[in-house]
Amino acid sequence: MRIGLVSGDPGHPLLAATTALLASEHRVETLDPDAVDGAPERPADVYLLKARTPRALALARALEGRGVPVVNTAAATTLCQDRTTMAEHARRAGLPFAPTRTFAALAELADEPGLPGPVVVKSRHSRKQDLVARLDDGTRLRELAATRPQEPVVVQKFVPNSGWDHKLWAVDGRLFAALRRSELSPGGRGPDRPLALDALPAGWPDLVRRVGEVFALDVYGVDVIDAGDGAPLIVDINAFPGIRGQAGAPEALAELALRRAVQAADA
């Protein structure tokens, strides 16, 4: 089988480990979305969409238009790039997603009378080095707005918690978990801590799988905080995250890629 990676970074630990598992019997090819103008003339049997830039999404749509399976699909990936649409979609499906307000520009939020703080402000569009900040008062808000006044943002009420995010990942229904100190905590983000699945509060694994169903995702991450007594609150959903250092994740991804390729060949 020929397995394609839509990525500008094939050396990413998850992709590199998956490639190592596949390479002895299959051909793994990298398709850098910034280096091509469209789908190749002879596409691979399946593509893993690790990049999420506009060019990568356009490339994924072009591949899908030619009948090539892409994991995750361009539509599912796009849904997770817009935090406004993500929140609306999740809440309509009954998922415990944090209530989310949208502002066309950070300056617009700063002009509102009285900040109902503390709140968490995030870039509306998920991307590398996007904005994620806790704001407790109007002074800090105005300072932040001065640095990027036209940034479209979403606002979520800050929910008191332990300062640790539950990083939950799924690859084709197989779950992985870790604790990561929140970037909003006073000490800033720290390294992941291992977390056994049986240490999760009751119902959380089923919740993660439900997210995959609602968003039509095969490889994804769900950021959850404990809102009290094990009540989950989803604060973000990511299509094809890094899933670094999780034993079994590369194997699950390799198996998924091969199964999709075989299914496409048999169709």
C-alpha positions as CSV (number, residue, x, y, z in Angstrom):
1,M,0.0,0.0,0.0
2,R,1.0,3.6,-0.5
3,I,0.3,5.8,2.5
4,G,0.5,9.6,2.1
5,L,1.2,12.1,4.8
6,V,-0.2,15.6,4.2
7,S,2.4,17.5,6.3
8,G,5.2,19.9,6.2
9,D,6.9,18.0,9.1
10,P,7.2,14.3,8.4
11,G,9.7,14.1,11.2
12,H,7.0,14.9,13.8
13,P,7.3,12.1,16.5
14,L,3.9,10.6,15.8
15,L,4.3,10.6,12.0
16,A,7.9,9.4,12.2
17,A,7.0,6.5,14.5
18,T,4.0,5.5,12.3
19,T,6.2,5.7,9.2
20,A,8.8,3.4,10.8
21,L,6.0,0.8,11.5
22,L,4.7,0.9,7.9
23,A,7.9,1.4,5.9
24,S,9.1,-2.3,5.9
25,E,6.1,-3.4,3.9
26,H,4.5,-0.3,2.5
27,R,5.5,2.9,0.8
28,V,5.1,6.1,2.8
29,E,5.1,9.4,0.9
30,T,5.0,13.0,2.2
31,L,2.9,15.6,0.5
32,D,3.9,19.1,1.7
33,P,0.9,21.3,1.1
34,D,3.2,24.4,0.8
35,A,5.3,22.7,-2.0
36,V,2.5,21.5,-4.3
37,D,-0.2,23.1,-6.4
38,G,-2.8,20.4,-6.2
39,A,-3.4,16.6,-5.8
40,P,-0.7,14.4,-7.4
41,E,-1.4,12.7,-10.7
42,R,-1.0,9.3,-9.0
43,P,-2.2,9.7,-5.5
44,A,-1.5,7.3,-2.6
45,D,-4.1,4.9,-1.4
46,V,-4.9,6.9,1.7
47,Y,-3.7,10.2,3.2
48,L,-3.2,11.3,6.8
49,L,-4.1,15.0,7.1
50,K,-1.7,16.3,9.8
51,A,-1.5,19.8,8.5
52,R,-4.4,22.2,9.0
53,T,-3.4,25.3,7.0
54,P,-5.8,26.6,4.3
55,R,-3.5,25.1,1.6
56,A,-3.5,21.7,3.4
57,L,-7.3,21.7,3.6
58,A,-7.6,22.7,-0.1
59,L,-5.3,19.8,-1.0
60,A,-7.3,17.4,1.2
61,R,-10.5,18.5,-0.5
62,A,-8.9,18.0,-3.9
63,L,-7.9,14.4,-3.0
64,E,-11.3,13.6,-1.6
65,G,-12.8,14.9,-4.9
66,R,-10.8,12.3,-6.7
67,G,-12.1,9.5,-4.4
68,V,-9.0,9.2,-2.2
69,P,-9.7,8.7,1.5
70,V,-8.3,11.3,3.8
71,V,-8.0,11.0,7.6
72,N,-9.4,13.2,9.1
73,T,-11.7,14.5,6.3
74,A,-11.2,18.1,5.2
75,A,-14.8,18.9,6.4
76,A,-14.2,17.5,9.9
77,T,-10.8,19.2,10.2
78,T,-12.3,22.6,9.1
79,L,-15.1,22.2,11.7
80,C,-12.4,22.1,14.5
81,Q,-10.6,25.2,13.2
82,D,-13.4,27.6,14.0
83,R,-14.0,27.7,17.7
84,T,-17.3,29.4,17.3
85,T,-18.7,26.7,15.0
86,M,-17.1,24.0,17.1
87,A,-18.8,25.2,20.3
88,E,-22.2,25.6,18.5
89,H,-21.9,22.1,17.0
90,A,-20.9,20.5,20.2
91,R,-23.6,22.1,22.3
92,R,-26.3,21.3,19.8
93,A,-25.3,17.7,20.1
94,G,-25.6,17.9,23.9
95,L,-21.9,17.7,24.7
96,P,-20.7,19.6,27.8
97,F,-18.8,22.2,25.9
98,A,-18.0,25.5,27.7
99,P,-20.5,28.3,26.8
100,T,-18.7,30.4,24.2
101,R,-19.3,34.0,23.0
102,T,-17.8,35.4,19.8
103,F,-16.4,38.9,19.0
104,A,-15.4,40.0,15.6
105,A,-12.3,41.7,17.1
106,L,-10.6,41.9,20.4
107,A,-11.0,45.6,20.4
108,E,-14.8,45.1,20.2
109,L,-14.6,43.0,23.4
110,A,-12.5,45.7,25.1
111,D,-15.2,48.3,24.3
112,E,-17.8,46.4,26.2
113,P,-18.7,47.9,29.6
114,G,-17.4,45.8,32.4
115,L,-15.5,42.6,31.9
116,P,-17.5,39.7,33.4
117,G,-14.2,38.2,34.6
118,P,-12.4,36.1,35.1
119,V,-12.7,34.8,31.5
120,V,-10.6,32.9,29.0
121,V,-10.1,34.6,25.7
122,K,-9.0,32.6,22.7
123,S,-8.4,33.2,19.0
124,R,-11.5,32.3,17.1
125,H,-9.5,30.4,14.6
126,S,-7.3,27.6,15.9
127,R,-3.7,27.7,14.6
128,K,-0.1,27.6,15.8
129,Q,0.7,30.4,18.3
130,D,-2.9,31.5,18.6
131,L,-4.2,33.5,21.5
132,V,-5.2,31.8,24.8
133,A,-5.3,34.1,27.8
134,R,-7.0,34.4,31.1
135,L,-8.3,37.9,31.8
136,D,-9.3,39.0,35.3
137,D,-10.0,42.7,34.7
138,G,-10.5,45.4,32.1
139,T,-7.0,46.8,32.4
140,R,-5.4,43.5,31.2
141,L,-8.0,43.2,28.5
142,R,-7.2,46.7,27.1
143,E,-3.5,45.9,27.2
144,L,-4.0,42.7,25.3
145,A,-6.4,44.4,22.8
146,A,-3.7,47.0,22.0
147,T,-1.4,44.3,20.8
148,R,-3.8,42.6,18.3
149,P,-7.0,44.8,18.1
150,Q,-8.4,43.1,15.0
151,E,-8.0,39.5,16.2
152,P,-11.4,37.6,16.1
153,V,-11.9,36.0,19.5
154,V,-14.1,33.8,21.5
155,V,-14.7,34.2,25.3
156,Q,-15.4,31.5,27.8
157,K,-16.1,31.9,31.5
158,F,-13.1,30.8,33.6
159,V,-14.1,27.8,35.7
160,P,-12.1,27.3,38.9
161,N,-10.2,24.0,38.6
162,S,-7.0,22.2,39.7
163,G,-4.9,24.0,37.1
164,W,-4.4,20.7,35.2
165,D,-6.0,20.0,31.9
166,H,-7.0,16.5,31.0
167,K,-5.6,15.8,27.5
168,L,-7.6,13.0,26.0
169,W,-6.8,11.6,22.6
170,A,-8.4,9.1,20.3
171,V,-7.1,7.2,17.4
172,D,-9.7,5.1,15.6
173,G,-11.6,4.6,18.9
174,R,-8.5,3.8,21.0
175,L,-8.0,6.2,23.8
176,F,-5.0,7.8,25.4
177,A,-4.7,10.3,28.3
178,A,-2.4,12.6,30.1
179,L,-2.5,15.5,32.5
180,R,-0.9,18.8,31.4
181,R,-0.5,21.9,33.6
182,S,-2.7,24.6,32.0
183,E,-1.0,27.4,30.2
184,L,-3.4,29.6,32.2
185,S,-2.0,28.5,35.6
186,P,0.4,30.8,37.4
187,G,3.4,28.6,36.6
188,G,2.6,28.3,33.0
189,R,2.4,25.1,30.9
190,G,4.5,22.2,32.0
191,P,5.2,18.7,30.8
192,D,2.6,16.0,30.5
193,R,2.0,13.6,33.3
194,P,1.0,10.0,32.5
195,L,-2.7,9.3,33.3
196,A,-4.2,5.8,33.2
197,L,-7.6,5.6,31.5
198,D,-9.0,3.9,34.6
199,A,-8.1,6.9,36.6
200,L,-10.5,9.1,34.6
201,P,-13.9,9.9,36.2
202,A,-16.8,7.7,35.2
203,G,-18.2,8.4,31.8
204,W,-15.3,10.4,30.5
205,P,-14.0,7.7,28.0
206,D,-17.5,7.4,26.6
207,L,-17.6,11.2,26.3
208,V,-14.4,11.3,24.2
209,R,-15.8,8.6,21.9
210,R,-19.0,10.6,21.5
211,V,-17.0,13.6,20.4
212,G,-15.5,11.6,17.6
213,E,-19.0,10.6,16.5
214,V,-20.4,14.1,16.6
215,F,-17.5,15.6,14.8
216,A,-16.8,12.7,12.4
217,L,-13.2,12.5,13.6
218,D,-10.9,9.5,13.6
219,V,-7.8,11.1,15.1
220,Y,-8.5,13.9,17.6
221,G,-7.9,15.4,21.0
222,V,-10.3,16.7,23.6
223,D,-9.3,19.1,26.3
224,V,-11.4,18.6,29.4
225,I,-11.3,20.2,32.8
226,D,-13.0,18.8,35.9
227,A,-15.7,21.4,36.8
228,G,-16.2,19.7,40.2
229,D,-17.0,16.2,41.4
230,G,-15.9,14.7,38.1
231,A,-18.2,16.8,36.0
232,P,-16.5,17.2,32.6
233,L,-16.3,20.5,30.8
234,I,-14.9,20.4,27.2
235,V,-12.9,23.5,26.4
236,D,-11.3,22.6,23.1
237,I,-11.3,19.9,20.4
238,N,-8.4,19.3,18.0
239,A,-8.2,17.4,14.8
240,F,-5.1,15.2,14.5
241,P,-3.1,16.5,17.4
242,G,0.5,15.5,18.2
243,I,-0.3,12.7,20.7
244,R,3.4,12.7,21.8
245,G,4.8,10.0,24.0
246,Q,1.7,7.8,24.1
247,A,2.6,4.2,23.8
248,G,0.4,2.5,21.2
249,A,-0.6,5.6,19.4
250,P,1.6,5.1,16.3
251,E,0.5,1.4,16.1
252,A,-3.2,2.5,16.2
253,L,-2.5,5.2,13.5
254,A,-0.7,2.7,11.3
255,E,-3.6,0.2,11.6
256,L,-6.1,2.9,10.8
257,A,-4.3,4.0,7.7
258,L,-3.9,0.5,6.3
259,R,-7.5,-0.4,7.0
260,R,-8.8,2.7,5.2
261,A,-6.5,2.0,2.2
262,V,-7.7,-1.6,2.0
263,Q,-11.3,-0.4,2.2
264,A,-10.8,2.0,-0.6
265,A,-9.1,-0.6,-2.8
266,D,-12.0,-3.0,-2.2
267,A,-14.7,-0.4,-2.9
